Amino acid sequence: GRSLHYRLYLLFDLAYLSLVDGLALLLARVALGLLLGLLDC
């Protein structure tokens, strides 16, 4: 039973990390877009 819990924990950990990475990428893209928009003006 312990190994199953460990696998589930790893799975949730990976999902959380990928979610955080996705949010960071999204924020970086938005920030870059705003910067480019400001530079264009």
C-alpha positions as CSV (number, residue, x, y, z in Angstrom):
1,G,0.0,0.0,0.0
2,R,2.9,2.3,0.7
3,S,4.3,2.2,-2.8
4,L,0.9,3.1,-4.3
5,H,0.6,6.1,-2.1
6,Y,4.1,7.1,-3.1
7,R,3.3,6.8,-6.7
8,L,0.2,8.9,-6.3
9,Y,2.2,11.5,-4.4
10,L,4.8,11.6,-7.2
11,L,2.0,11.9,-9.8
12,F,0.4,14.9,-8.0
13,D,3.8,16.4,-7.5
14,L,4.5,16.2,-11.2
15,A,1.1,17.6,-12.1
16,Y,1.6,20.5,-9.7
17,L,5.1,21.2,-11.1
18,S,3.8,21.2,-14.7
19,L,1.0,23.5,-13.7
20,V,3.4,25.9,-12.0
21,D,5.6,25.8,-15.1
22,G,2.7,26.5,-17.3
23,L,1.6,29.5,-15.2
24,A,5.1,30.8,-15.2
25,L,5.4,30.5,-19.0
26,L,2.0,32.2,-19.4
27,L,3.0,35.0,-17.1
28,A,6.4,35.4,-18.9
29,R,4.6,35.5,-22.3
30,V,2.1,38.1,-21.0
31,A,4.9,40.2,-19.6
32,L,6.9,40.0,-22.8
33,G,3.9,40.9,-24.9
34,L,3.2,44.0,-22.6
35,L,6.9,45.0,-22.9
36,L,6.9,44.7,-26.7
37,G,3.6,46.6,-26.8
38,L,5.1,49.4,-24.7
39,L,8.2,49.5,-26.9
40,D,6.2,49.7,-30.1
41,C,4.3,52.8,-28.8
